[in-house]
Amino acid sequence: MSGKMTLYKLVVLGDGGVGKTALTIQLCLNHFVETYDPTIEDSYRKQVVIDQQSCMLEVLDTAGQEEYTALRDQWIRDGEGFVLVYSITSRASFSRITKFYNQIKMVKESASSGSPSGPSYLGSPMSHTAGGPPLPVPVMLVGNKSDKAVERAVSAQEGQALAKELGCDFVEASAKNCINVEKAFYDVVRMLRQQRQNTQNAKGRGGGAQGFSGHRDRDAGPEYPKSFRPDRRHRSRITCVLL
């Protein structure tokens, strides 16, 4: 693979304790974290191949606690695609998904208010068939902990219905059993590729749209691996995985 490739910046949002870190570490490090240790902000990079195209994923694992709402605005401004996570064992975490979604929409719409061209992302197939609202950026709704079926408090049908209401894609996943982990993140990358293609098409027509994210295609640049310590959480850390 060449030393340069396209970079995609993904942000993982959701309540504390729903498994955001477990999903992120399973994706990036192929490791399941059993213990819960609250995160403030951790960044991971992983080189992957999606649909025969090499790319670099930059995944930001974030805090779900209320006291970090102000920080969350900055995380959202920096992100291009979003993974919204709740636990199928927690109805409270499910009920707060709309709050996170509305914060994404508000921040991205505010950031793009000066662009007359509007968004280049047209939404997922689900949002079109369900008549959901246009998405400002790609969002994947994830019902995590599908391995805990006996503790289920939120049905798959409820998750699907909320995704249709918000106009985003949906999947149930298990970080513990590594089920649908890659799908949750890779499908966001596929939507971002669609967004960037729409941007290029608009440029070809003289539109010059950049979309709500405001990011152009970029090279990931050289990466340097850093060690991962599963027993320690940092305010800001970048962990890099090169395949």
C-alpha positions as CSV (number, residue, x, y, z in Angstrom):
1,M,0.0,0.0,0.0
2,S,1.2,3.5,-0.6
3,G,2.2,5.8,2.3
4,K,-0.7,8.1,1.6
5,M,-4.4,7.4,1.6
6,T,-7.7,9.0,2.3
7,L,-8.5,9.9,5.9
8,Y,-12.0,9.6,7.4
9,K,-12.8,11.2,10.7
10,L,-15.4,9.3,12.7
11,V,-16.8,10.3,16.1
12,V,-18.5,7.9,18.5
13,L,-21.2,9.4,20.7
14,G,-23.7,8.1,23.2
15,D,-24.4,7.8,27.0
16,G,-21.7,6.6,29.4
17,G,-21.5,2.9,29.8
18,V,-23.1,1.8,26.5
19,G,-19.9,0.4,25.1
20,K,-18.5,3.1,22.9
21,T,-14.9,2.4,24.0
22,A,-15.5,-1.4,23.6
23,L,-16.7,-1.0,20.1
24,T,-13.9,1.4,19.2
25,I,-11.1,-0.9,20.6
26,Q,-12.7,-4.0,19.1
27,L,-12.6,-2.3,15.7
28,C,-9.1,-0.8,16.0
29,L,-7.3,-3.3,18.2
30,N,-9.3,-6.5,17.9
31,H,-9.6,-6.6,21.7
32,F,-12.6,-6.6,24.0
33,V,-12.5,-4.4,27.1
34,E,-14.4,-6.1,29.9
35,T,-14.2,-3.3,32.5
36,Y,-15.8,0.1,32.3
37,D,-13.5,3.0,32.7
38,P,-15.1,6.4,31.8
39,T,-13.5,8.1,28.8
40,I,-13.1,11.8,28.2
41,E,-11.5,11.7,24.8
42,D,-9.4,9.1,23.0
43,S,-8.4,9.0,19.4
44,Y,-7.5,5.9,17.4
45,R,-6.2,5.4,13.9
46,K,-6.4,2.3,11.8
47,Q,-5.5,1.5,8.2
48,V,-8.2,-0.6,6.6
49,V,-9.4,-1.7,3.2
50,I,-13.1,-1.1,2.5
51,D,-14.5,-2.2,-0.9
52,Q,-11.0,-2.7,-2.3
53,Q,-10.0,0.9,-1.4
54,S,-7.3,1.6,1.3
55,C,-8.1,4.3,3.8
56,M,-7.2,5.5,7.2
57,L,-9.9,5.7,9.9
58,E,-9.5,8.2,12.7
59,V,-12.0,7.3,15.4
60,L,-12.7,9.6,18.3
61,D,-14.1,7.9,21.4
62,T,-15.9,10.4,23.5
63,A,-17.4,11.0,26.9
64,G,-21.1,10.5,27.3
65,Q,-21.5,12.3,30.6
66,E,-23.5,15.6,30.7
67,E,-20.6,17.6,32.0
68,Y,-18.8,17.3,28.7
69,T,-21.5,18.8,26.6
70,A,-19.4,21.8,25.7
71,L,-16.5,19.6,24.6
72,R,-18.9,17.6,22.5
73,D,-19.6,20.6,20.3
74,Q,-15.9,20.7,19.3
75,W,-15.8,16.9,18.7
76,I,-18.8,17.2,16.4
77,R,-17.3,20.1,14.6
78,D,-14.2,18.1,13.9
79,G,-16.1,14.9,12.8
80,E,-17.2,13.9,9.4
81,G,-19.3,10.8,10.2
82,F,-20.9,9.7,13.4
83,V,-21.6,6.4,15.2
84,L,-24.5,6.9,17.8
85,V,-24.5,4.2,20.4
86,Y,-27.0,3.0,23.0
87,S,-27.2,-0.2,24.9
88,I,-30.0,-2.6,24.2
89,T,-30.1,-3.3,28.0
90,S,-30.7,0.4,28.9
91,R,-33.8,2.2,27.9
92,A,-32.4,5.4,29.4
93,S,-29.5,5.4,26.9
94,F,-31.9,4.8,24.1
95,S,-34.1,7.7,25.1
96,R,-31.2,10.0,25.0
97,I,-30.1,9.2,21.4
98,T,-32.3,12.0,20.0
99,K,-30.5,14.5,22.2
100,F,-27.1,13.5,20.7
101,Y,-28.5,13.5,17.2
102,N,-30.0,17.0,17.6
103,Q,-26.7,18.2,18.9
104,I,-24.9,16.9,15.8
105,K,-27.5,18.5,13.5
106,M,-27.4,21.8,15.3
107,V,-23.5,22.1,15.3
108,K,-23.2,21.0,11.7
109,E,-25.9,23.2,10.4
110,S,-24.4,26.2,12.3
111,A,-21.0,25.4,10.9
112,S,-22.4,25.3,7.3
113,S,-24.7,28.3,7.5
114,G,-22.4,30.4,5.5
115,S,-22.3,27.9,2.5
116,P,-25.0,28.7,-0.1
117,S,-24.5,25.3,-1.8
118,G,-26.0,23.2,1.1
119,P,-25.1,19.6,1.9
120,S,-23.7,17.1,-0.6
121,Y,-24.8,14.1,1.5
122,L,-28.1,12.8,0.3
123,G,-28.9,10.4,3.2
124,S,-29.0,6.7,3.4
125,P,-31.3,4.4,1.5
126,M,-33.3,3.9,4.7
127,S,-33.9,7.6,5.1
128,H,-35.3,7.9,1.6
129,T,-37.6,4.9,1.8
130,A,-38.9,6.0,5.2
131,G,-39.3,9.6,4.3
132,G,-36.9,10.7,7.1
133,P,-35.4,14.2,7.2
134,P,-32.3,15.0,5.2
135,L,-29.1,14.2,7.2
136,P,-26.5,16.9,7.6
137,V,-23.8,14.2,7.9
138,P,-23.7,10.4,7.8
139,V,-24.9,8.9,11.0
140,M,-25.1,5.2,12.0
141,L,-27.3,4.2,15.0
142,V,-25.9,1.2,16.9
143,G,-27.7,-0.9,19.5
144,N,-24.7,-2.4,21.3
145,K,-24.6,-5.4,23.7
146,S,-26.8,-7.6,21.5
147,D,-25.1,-10.6,23.2
148,K,-27.1,-9.7,26.4
149,A,-30.4,-10.8,25.0
150,V,-31.8,-11.9,28.4
151,E,-31.3,-8.3,29.7
152,R,-32.8,-6.6,26.6
153,A,-34.8,-3.5,27.4
154,V,-35.0,-2.1,23.8
155,S,-36.3,-4.2,20.9
156,A,-34.6,-4.2,17.5
157,Q,-37.9,-2.9,16.1
158,E,-37.7,0.1,18.3
159,G,-34.1,0.8,17.2
160,Q,-35.2,0.5,13.6
161,A,-38.1,2.8,14.1
162,L,-35.9,5.5,15.7
163,A,-33.4,5.2,12.9
164,K,-36.2,5.8,10.4
165,E,-37.5,8.8,12.4
166,L,-34.0,10.3,12.4
167,G,-33.2,9.3,8.8
168,C,-30.1,7.3,9.6
169,D,-28.9,3.7,9.2
170,F,-29.2,1.2,12.0
171,V,-27.5,-2.0,13.2
172,E,-27.4,-4.0,16.4
173,A,-23.9,-5.0,17.4
174,S,-21.9,-6.8,20.0
175,A,-18.4,-5.5,20.9
176,K,-17.9,-8.6,23.0
177,N,-18.6,-11.1,20.2
178,C,-17.4,-8.8,17.5
179,I,-20.7,-8.8,15.7
180,N,-21.5,-6.0,13.2
181,V,-18.6,-3.9,14.6
182,E,-16.9,-3.4,11.3
183,K,-20.3,-2.9,9.5
184,A,-21.2,-0.1,11.9
185,F,-18.1,1.9,11.1
186,Y,-17.4,0.8,7.5
187,D,-21.0,1.8,6.4
188,V,-20.3,5.3,7.6
189,V,-17.2,5.4,5.5
190,R,-19.2,4.3,2.5
191,M,-21.7,7.1,3.1
192,L,-18.8,9.6,3.4
193,R,-17.5,8.4,0.1
194,Q,-20.9,9.1,-1.4
195,Q,-20.8,12.5,0.1
196,R,-17.4,13.3,-1.3
197,Q,-18.4,12.0,-4.7
198,N,-21.4,14.3,-4.6
199,T,-19.1,17.2,-3.7
200,Q,-16.8,16.4,-6.7
201,N,-19.9,16.2,-9.0
202,A,-21.0,19.6,-7.7
203,K,-17.6,21.0,-8.4
204,G,-17.7,19.6,-11.9
205,R,-21.0,21.5,-12.4
206,G,-19.5,24.7,-10.9
207,G,-21.3,24.3,-7.6
208,G,-18.3,24.1,-5.4
209,A,-20.2,22.5,-2.5
210,Q,-18.3,21.1,0.4
211,G,-21.2,19.6,2.4
212,F,-22.0,20.1,6.1
213,S,-18.7,18.6,7.3
214,G,-16.7,21.3,5.5
215,H,-13.9,18.8,4.9
216,R,-12.3,18.1,1.5
217,D,-10.6,14.8,0.6
218,R,-7.2,14.6,2.2
219,D,-4.3,12.3,2.6
220,A,-3.8,10.6,5.9
221,G,-0.1,11.3,5.8
222,P,2.6,9.2,7.6
223,E,1.6,7.5,10.8
224,Y,3.6,6.4,13.8
225,P,2.4,3.5,16.0
226,K,1.8,4.3,19.7
227,S,1.4,1.8,22.5
228,F,-2.0,1.0,24.0
229,R,-2.5,0.4,27.7
230,P,-6.0,-1.0,28.3
231,D,-5.7,-0.3,32.1
232,R,-5.3,3.5,31.6
233,R,-7.4,6.2,30.2
234,H,-6.1,9.6,29.0
235,R,-7.7,12.9,28.3
236,S,-6.3,12.9,24.8
237,R,-4.5,10.1,23.1
238,I,-3.9,8.9,19.6
239,T,-3.4,5.1,19.1
240,C,-2.3,4.1,15.6
241,V,-2.7,0.6,14.1
242,L,-1.0,0.0,10.8
243,L,-1.9,-3.3,8.9
